[in-house]
Amino acid sequence: MTLDSQFDFSALSGYAAAPGGSPAPAAPPLAAPAAPAEPLPAAWTQSPTPPSTLTSTFRGINKWLGTLIQRFTLPEDEAPVDPFGILVSATPPWLISLIVHFSLMIFLGLVVLGAQTVVKYKLPPVEIDLSSKPHSENEIWAETLGEQLEDPSQKFSSQGLEPDKDAIAAIASSDLPVVADPLIGPPVLAPSATGTGTMPVGTIPTSAIGIDFSGREEGRKDALLKAYGGTALTQDAVKEGLGWLVRQQKPRGSWSLTGPYKLGANRENEEAATAMALLAFQGAGYTPQGKKNDGFTKAVTRGWKALLRSQQADGHFFENLSDENSQLYTQALCTIAICELYGMTRDEAYHDAAQKAVDYCVKIQAPEGGWRYQPGVDSDMSVTGWFSMALQSARIAGLEVPSPTYAGITKFLDSVAREEGSRYAYQLQAGATLTLTAEGLLCRQYLGWKHDDPRLRAGVDYILANLPEWDKRNVYYWYYATQVCHHMEGPDWQKWNGVMRQLLPQNQEKRGSDRGSWDPVGDRWGSAGGRLYVTCLSLYTLEVYYRHLPIYRQDNNQPSN
């Protein structure tokens, strides 16, 4: 007896044979098939000889599949003759067997080939001492990806990042003017006696103007990357991050802290978001005057048109911001950006906007010597640090900043200094924190502390005892600490950079709409600033090799002792 006579395939489509030979539904049918318009040829329904078991099996399956497809796709009154079932039922068994076996062989071949490909391109772990924690043998470090600027045979460690002497010599022999102190201290100037509010012009030597921004230029950037331990990987991370920012730019040229990307900030501030994005582009050397007609240059051009529209006659940028606690953060960020733009381009079209922004910063300095939330009222280390960076950018660009302003900053720093000046607190009555220590030390470096000052040395040791860890994310701290260590150069920079240049690229988003950004979840301030904030600070950190030249350099371009 064949399989056809042992098993009734009609039961699979919702029908079973009832006693007496008449069909009765075993379950609610999907759609009863219509009878064919005329009987099918006998050759299609009968075999002259008893069919084989395999032939009967395939014919039964094909007939059931054709009926089932027909019932799902067509209403009962439109169901046609089942050509699919008829055609496949007439297919010779040997041909069906050939197709099935051939398909199976292709599938198995692809599986084997995929396994061989994974083995062939598996990347070995790189020997890199990031911490005392043991690492898995199969762990793939980000430094194994991409063409590195260093010798590919070199094994990296936190102690193996010696500056490239040839690259430093190339910088010294270039047309970049060499001065004893690229960030020469502010001249001692008396307040204006005119009473008009016009500030006295500084006397910073012409050769020093703009020198701190020149490392961002093409060509010089590569030399600085090699000299200070940057890699193709860090540069790829910067490009990917800038690409993400381009995709987030709004139609009118501004950026948003709240979205439309995922995990934005808990409140909007377009002026601050736009300034932060522009600083990321400028840190990589992009301005509206860029020679390259690419997406980055276009984004910067549109961004500046948007931001300059928000500047008011007295120089402030936060007219449309309802959150009073963010107004001065916004002013400091916008001032840094416009001062950098003027210093990088020397375009007089930006001079007045930059000077007005600086004048406003000076005017609203609080009696304590710093800045906080309200113009002229109270001071804290966090806001004061951003204003110090703004005035530093103004000084480098050759803009007018009176010396009493710097004296006020020093006064405030002294009031929040702890442990003989090696650590810093938020306000007068608060205790020192790691983040604010890094911010305070950077301000001290800009205000003239020497490389071998024991207070600076103790503070840097404190930073180096707290290297970046991804499960303790604090990109605000990393941003300031990276600059402090970069200015120190030598072993201090090597130790910090050995971790930082690995950690940030490794944890950058690699796919999807977030590609190029950094996830704010888990960061100390991620929920407040959101994805754009965390991404921009990460980009500033990875641009450190050329974004600002180290402060402590002598004529021979070696760190001072």
Phi, psi and omega in degrees: 000134182277168180296329179303320183274351180264335187227130181262104182293343180296339179294333181290338181262013174104007181234151174219152181286127180268161178303141180093356174092349179274137182289136175227139183294130174275339179207160180303123182287151175288312176191122182290134181287142177284148178290146179297152182297329178212157182300145177286153178303144181300329181295338182270344186245342183229155175247141179294338178233156180303130182289156177285165179300314181297318180296315180297320180299309182296321179296319179296316180298313182298320180296319179294318179297316180298318179295318182294316178299317180299319183289328179286326192260339184230142173293162188300323185280356179244005185290121181271182171299145185277087182291327180299311180295320181297315183296312183290326179296330181276354181290133179300141181302322182295328180289320177298317179298320180297316180297316181297312182292324179293318178297320179296320179295320178297315180300312180296325178295319178295321178298313180295317180297319178297319179296319179293324180295319179299317180294319183297321186254015178294129184268130179285155177292148178262141179282106180214127185268091181268334179194181180277356183284140177290149181244150179293146179295335182265005183289130181255117181277151181297334182292349178278353184259138175083164179279123183274154177282333177280172175303121184297342179277351182289139175262124186272145172208169181291346177256001188250027184251056179294138178300147179281108184296323179296321180293320178296320178296323178296323177294317182294327183272359181280183181280006176290121181295136182259128178232161182297323181222100182303331180249063184303141184297159182292142178293152178278111185236146177272148176302151182298135180268359183282337181075007182269353181092354179287130183270151183292150179281136179285173181237033178296130181304144181303323183296339182269343184291127176080355184297329184286342180262352188287341178294346181278353182286148178301143182094299177293329180299315180298319180296319179291324176301314180291323183292327187243019169087021172281161182226170173300330179293315179295323179291321176298322179296321178296314181297319178296320179295318178294325176297321177297319179296320177302318182290342182264355183294137182280162184304326181273003174102350182270177174236166183235144174276341187260345181153186027274000178293168182284148174059056175280182180289168181275359175205155186272148174197085186293325181295314179294318180298319180293317178298318180295318179296317180296323177296325178294317178293316180294327177298333177265004174099010183264129176222170176297340179269012182300146180284333182277130178268066183245180183296328181292313180297319179295320180296318179295317180300313179293323180296319181289326175299322180289315185290320181293336176295336183270351180285135180268171185300328181273000175106352183272159188244006190246031184302322185264013184261119182277335181281103184295331182289347180254358186298314184280333169302315181298316180298317181296315181297316180295324179292318175303314184296313183289327177292320175298317182300314179294317180295326181282323187262334187056027181274119183297343178296338180257354186298310185296319179297320179292316181293321177298320179296318178294316180302319180294320178300317180294318183297326186262012176298133184283161179302330179292344179107356182235206181220155174218241186265323183250141179304123176077006184235117172069166182214146169217162187291324183296305181293321181299323178300317179293322177292326176298319177295324179296315181289329175296317178297322177296319181296317179296322182283355179084018177278166187274119176224121182286146181300324179303335178295317178291324177297323177295321178297317179299319179300315180293317179302320178298326184286335181251009178284144178229157178051056176061029175093003182271347179221161188222148182247171182288311178218182189305317186266002185268165176269164183288149174230160180296314182298311182287337173296314178299318180294316179295320180294323177296319176299319179297320178300315180292332181271002169118002177297139181284161181301325184258017177299126184299330178291318177294319180299317180293323179292319179294322177299323177297318178296314184291343173279356180227066180291157182300138173226134186294328180279002173230053187295136176203079187294337175296316176295315182299322181300311181286317182295324178300318180292318179301312183291326178296320177294329179289328182059195175056211183301327179299312180292320181299318182293315180291313184295328179300333178265313187297315184291345177268316191291315184291310178298323182298328185255011174288145178298132187253352185207166177076191182293340180271001184306128180099346180260179175238139181289126180282347182294125181100345178280147183306321182242018185298321183291330180281316184270330179080186187296318182295318179300310181296321181293316181295316179295325177294321179294317177303320182295318180283346176269003189299332184300329183230352184294318175223135176284147179301144183288314191274078179232136175264182182300331180272010177060039175240149179300141176281158181248000000 
